[in-house]
């Protein structure tokens, strides 16, 4: 009886969710190991939309967060995305869950408690649509504080990276030619799949330089495109894509340390490093800009203040200043897809002309006057052929 009860996902009469536990303190890294039905155990204060999207796409049954998914600093978008997609969310269970649960263990979430077998191992706050909405309303009061912090971080970044932003000091030399080229910078962020799909004709016609930022390189590959350049700290790009022949630029700390470089070298790939503060998407845009790109199209990057704050990182100030630096060259993918109109190719024009001739021929063949004209044309053609043959006989 007890075993049957557990199989139905119930403990002491309470409804529950059962699945295999997958744990990682970095949600982005965990997303690549998740299978449908797993229970993801994360350590992510203020869960952002991009991280939540990766969990939704993995089709997890539940998320257990060691931290508050909404701390109240600002109304972050991730928790609402989870609960609105029917994913159970247990919040703020504490760091001890990482010691109490082993990777691959079958666990059960019931109410506000996480169990291994019948043993409770973590307890927190069960969130639902109503509770998340209430927390989001409360968090809106923290926006003014976050805006002040954002402004202060922006000024600090400007002071520390003045030479890079103003003069391009530190941008590495690369083999790939950017001069007077369109460049497509792809980040595995908001709406990246829909944006790439909308840009298929643009990519086919203009053949831009394709730059994948970490997992954005996999996004390009999955969409049927081979990236020309891969930029990032190399923590979320697959080995398959890293070895596809693209040029690799490893994002390094300002002091030169580049944790991702060892992985690239272990795969036998040559790489250059780009030491800089800020995010990898920023240095990808700065690289394209300083190497002479005529247009930079951004896919999945952060374009609005809500997205800057939702990312929840001090480094987002660099994104704001990078966009100011790149200026008029930068266009969001959504803008390109709305404005772009595919030009008619030469092949399409030939098909159109051929279709017109077929239509004319069909019209002539079914009318009396047309048949008379075709008979006359046929007689004259036969005479022309006979005359040509006579010349060579």
C-alpha positions in Angstrom: 0.0 0.0 0.0 2.8 2.4 0.9 4.7 1.7 -2.3 1.6 2.3 -4.4 1.0 5.6 -2.6 4.6 6.7 -3.3 4.3 5.8 -7.0 1.3 8.0 -7.3 3.5 10.9 -6.0 1.7 11.3 -2.7 3.1 11.4 0.8 0.7 11.2 3.8 -2.2 12.0 1.5 -0.6 15.1 0.1 -0.2 15.6 -3.7 3.4 15.7 -4.9 5.8 15.7 -7.9 8.3 12.9 -8.3 11.4 13.0 -10.5 15.2 12.6 -10.8 17.2 15.3 -9.1 19.7 17.3 -11.1 21.8 19.8 -9.2 24.0 22.7 -10.1 24.7 26.2 -8.6 24.7 27.6 -12.1 21.3 27.3 -13.8 22.8 27.9 -17.3 25.1 25.0 -16.9 22.4 22.7 -15.4 20.1 23.3 -18.3 22.2 21.2 -20.6 21.9 18.1 -18.3 18.2 18.2 -17.7 15.7 15.6 -19.1 11.9 15.9 -19.2 10.4 15.2 -15.8 13.5 16.0 -13.8 13.5 18.1 -10.7 16.0 20.9 -11.0 17.7 22.0 -7.8 19.3 25.4 -8.3 21.0 28.2 -6.4 19.6 31.3 -8.1 18.5 34.4 -6.3 16.1 36.5 -8.4 15.6 33.9 -11.1 15.7 35.7 -14.5 13.6 35.1 -17.5 16.4 33.5 -19.7 17.3 31.0 -17.0 13.6 30.2 -16.5 13.1 29.7 -20.2 15.9 27.1 -20.3 14.1 25.2 -17.5 10.8 25.4 -19.3 12.4 24.2 -22.5 13.9 21.2 -20.7 10.4 20.3 -19.5 11.3 19.8 -15.8 8.5 18.8 -13.5 9.6 21.0 -10.6 12.3 23.5 -9.5 13.8 23.7 -6.0 15.7 26.9 -5.4 18.1 27.2 -2.5 17.6 31.0 -2.7 14.6 33.3 -2.9 13.4 33.3 -6.5 12.1 36.8 -5.9 14.1 38.7 -3.3 12.1 41.9 -3.6 14.9 44.0 -5.1 13.0 44.3 -8.4 10.2 42.4 -10.2 12.2 39.7 -12.0 10.5 37.7 -14.7 11.6 34.1 -14.2 9.3 32.7 -11.4 6.1 33.8 -13.2 7.3 32.0 -16.3 7.8 28.8 -14.4 4.5 28.7 -12.5 2.5 29.9 -15.5 3.8 26.8 -17.4 2.7 24.5 -14.6 6.1 23.9 -13.1 6.1 23.4 -9.3 8.4 25.9 -7.6 9.8 25.4 -4.1 11.6 28.4 -2.9 14.3 29.4 -0.4 15.1 25.9 0.9 18.6 26.8 2.0 22.1 25.8 0.8 22.0 22.5 2.7 19.9 20.9 0.0 23.1 20.5 -2.1 24.6 18.3 0.6 21.4 16.4 1.3 20.6 15.4 -2.3 22.9 13.6 -4.7 22.8 13.9 -8.5 20.5 11.3 -10.0 18.6 10.5 -6.8 14.9 10.1 -7.2 13.2 12.8 -5.1 9.7 13.9 -4.3 8.3 17.4 -3.9 5.1 17.5 -1.7 3.7 20.8 -0.5 6.6 22.8 1.0 8.9 19.9 1.5 11.4 17.9 -0.6 11.8 14.2 0.2 14.2 11.4 -0.6 12.1 8.4 -0.2 10.0 9.2 2.9 12.8 11.3 4.5 12.3 15.1 4.4 15.6 16.7 3.3 14.6 20.4 2.6 11.7 22.7 3.4 10.9 26.1 1.9 8.0 28.1 0.5 5.8 26.6 -2.2 5.0 29.2 -4.9 2.1 29.4 -7.2 0.6 32.0 -9.6 -1.0 34.0 -6.9 2.0 34.1 -4.5 4.3 35.0 -7.4 2.0 37.8 -8.5 1.9 39.2 -4.9 5.7 39.1 -4.6 6.1 40.8 -8.0 3.8 43.7 -6.8 5.9 44.1 -3.7 9.1 44.0 -5.7 8.1 47.0 -7.8 8.8 49.2 -4.9 12.5 48.3 -5.2 12.9 49.6 -8.7 14.1 53.1 -7.7 16.9 51.6 -5.6 17.9 49.3 -8.4 17.9 52.2 -10.9 20.3 54.2 -8.6 22.6 51.2 -8.3 22.5 50.7 -12.0 23.5 54.3 -12.6 26.4 54.0 -10.1 27.6 50.7 -11.7 27.5 52.4 -15.1 29.7 55.2 -14.0 32.2 52.8 -12.4 32.4 50.7 -15.5 33.0 53.8 -17.6 35.9 54.8 -15.5 37.5 51.3 -15.5 37.0 50.6 -19.2 37.4 54.1 -20.7 40.2 53.0 -23.0 38.3 50.1 -24.4 35.1 52.0 -24.9 36.5 55.2 -26.4 39.6 54.0 -28.3 39.2 50.2 -28.7 42.3 49.5 -26.7 42.5 45.7 -25.9 40.4 44.4 -28.8 42.3 41.4 -30.2 43.3 40.9 -33.8 41.3 38.1 -35.4 41.4 36.2 -38.7 37.7 36.7 -39.6 37.0 39.7 -41.8 34.5 42.1 -40.4 35.3 45.1 -42.5 32.2 46.5 -44.2 30.3 43.3 -43.4 26.9 42.7 -41.7 27.4 40.9 -38.4 24.8 38.8 -36.7 25.5 38.4 -32.9 23.5 35.6 -31.4 23.0 35.2 -27.6 20.8 32.4 -26.2 18.5 34.9 -24.7 15.0 36.3 -25.0 13.1 35.0 -28.1 16.3 33.9 -29.8 14.6 31.0 -31.6 11.8 33.1 -33.0 14.3 35.8 -34.1 16.6 33.4 -35.9 13.6 31.9 -37.7 12.4 35.4 -38.8 15.9 36.2 -40.1 16.3 33.1 -42.4 15.8 35.1 -45.6 18.1 37.9 -44.3 20.9 35.5 -43.5 20.6 33.7 -46.9 20.6 37.0 -48.8 23.2 39.1 -47.0 25.4 36.3 -45.6 26.4 38.2 -42.5 29.4 37.2 -40.3 27.8 34.9 -37.7 29.0 35.4 -34.1 27.7 33.0 -31.5 28.1 34.1 -27.8 28.6 31.0 -25.8 25.3 29.0 -26.1 24.4 31.3 -28.9 26.8 29.3 -31.1 24.7 26.2 -30.4 21.6 28.2 -31.2 23.0 29.1 -34.7 24.1 25.5 -35.3 20.6 24.1 -34.3 19.1 26.6 -36.7 21.2 25.2 -39.6 24.0 27.8 -39.6 27.7 27.4 -38.9 29.1 30.2 -36.8 32.1 32.0 -38.1 33.2 33.2 -34.6 32.5 31.9 -31.1 32.9 34.4 -28.2 32.5 33.8 -24.5 33.8 32.1 -21.4 33.0 28.7 -23.0 30.8 27.4 -20.2 27.7 26.7 -22.2 28.8 25.9 -25.8 29.0 22.3 -26.8 32.2 20.5 -27.8 30.6 19.7 -31.2 30.1 23.3 -32.0 33.5 24.4 -30.6 35.1 22.0 -33.0 33.1 23.1 -36.1 35.9 25.3 -37.4 34.8 28.6 -36.1 37.3 31.1 -34.8 37.3 31.2 -31.0 37.6 34.3 -28.8 37.8 33.5 -25.1 36.4 36.2 -22.7 39.0 36.8 -20.0 39.1 38.7 -16.8 40.8 42.1 -16.9 43.9 40.6 -15.2 44.3 38.1 -18.1 42.9 35.0 -16.4 40.7 33.0 -18.8 39.1 29.9 -17.1 37.5 28.9 -20.4 40.8 28.8 -22.3 41.9 25.4 -20.9 38.8 23.7 -22.2 39.4 25.1 -25.7 43.0 24.1 -25.7 42.2 20.6 -24.5 40.1 20.2 -27.6 43.1 21.2 -29.7 41.6 24.5 -30.8 43.6 27.7 -31.2 42.0 30.8 -29.5 42.6 34.4 -28.8 41.7 36.0 -25.5 39.8 39.3 -24.9 40.3 40.6 -21.4 37.4 42.9 -20.4 34.8 43.6 -17.8 31.2 43.2 -18.6 29.4 40.5 -20.5 30.5 38.3 -23.4 27.7 39.7 -25.6 29.3 43.2 -25.0 32.8 42.1 -26.1 31.3 40.4 -29.2 29.7 43.7 -30.3 32.8 45.7 -29.5 34.9 43.2 -31.5 32.6 43.6 -34.5 32.5 47.4 -34.2 36.2 47.9 -33.8 37.0 45.6 -36.7 34.8 47.7 -39.1 31.4 46.0 -39.3 28.9 48.1 -41.2 25.9 46.7 -39.4 25.5 44.6 -36.2 22.2 42.7 -35.8 21.6 41.5 -32.2 19.6 38.3 -31.5 18.6 37.4 -27.9 20.5 40.3 -26.4 19.3 42.7 -23.7 17.6 45.8 -25.2 15.3 47.2 -22.5 15.7 48.4 -18.9 13.5 45.6 -17.7 15.8 43.1 -19.3 18.9 44.8 -17.9 17.5 44.6 -14.4 16.1 41.1 -14.8 19.6 39.8 -15.6 20.5 40.8 -12.1 24.2 41.4 -12.7 26.3 44.4 -12.0 27.9 43.8 -15.4 24.8 44.8 -17.2 25.9 48.4 -16.9 28.5 47.5 -19.6 25.8 46.4 -21.9 24.2 49.9 -21.7 27.5 51.6 -22.4 28.4 49.2 -25.2 25.2 50.0 -27.0 26.0 53.7 -26.7 29.5 53.0 -28.2 28.3 50.9 -31.1 25.6 53.5 -31.8 23.7 53.5 -35.1 25.4 50.3 -36.3 23.4 48.2 -33.9 19.9 46.9 -34.8 17.8 44.5 -32.8 16.7 41.4 -34.7 13.1 42.2 -34.3 13.6 45.5 -36.0 15.4 43.8 -38.9 12.7 41.2 -39.4 10.0 43.9 -39.4 11.8 46.2 -41.9 13.4 43.6 -44.1 11.8 42.6 -47.4 13.5 39.8 -49.3 14.6 40.9 -52.8 13.6 38.6 -55.8 16.5 36.4 -56.7 17.7 35.8 -60.3 16.5 32.2 -60.1 13.0 33.4 -59.1 12.9 35.8 -62.0 13.8 33.0 -64.5 11.1 30.8 -63.1 8.6 33.7 -63.4 9.6 34.3 -67.0 9.3 30.5 -67.8 5.9 30.4 -66.2 4.8 33.3 -68.3 5.9 31.5 -71.5 4.1 28.3 -70.5 0.9 30.3 -69.8 1.2 32.0 -73.3 1.8 28.7 -75.0 -1.2 27.1 -73.3 -3.4 30.0 -74.2 -2.4 29.8 -77.9 -2.8 26.0 -78.0 -6.5 26.1 -76.9 -7.7 28.9 -79.2 -8.4 28.6 -83.0 -6.3 31.7 -83.8 -3.5 30.5 -81.6 -3.4 27.1 -83.3 -3.3 28.8 -86.7 -0.4 31.0 -85.5 1.5 28.0 -84.2 1.0 26.1 -87.5 2.3 29.1 -89.4 5.3 29.4 -87.0 6.0 25.7 -87.4 6.1 25.9 -91.2 8.5 28.8 -91.1 10.7 27.0 -88.6 10.9 24.0 -90.9 11.9 26.2 -93.8 14.6 27.8 -91.7 16.0 24.4 -90.7 16.0 23.2 -94.3 17.9 26.4 -95.4 20.5 26.0 -92.7 21.0 22.3 -93.6 21.5 23.3 -97.3 24.3 25.6 -96.4 26.3 22.8 -95.0 25.4 20.1 -97.5 
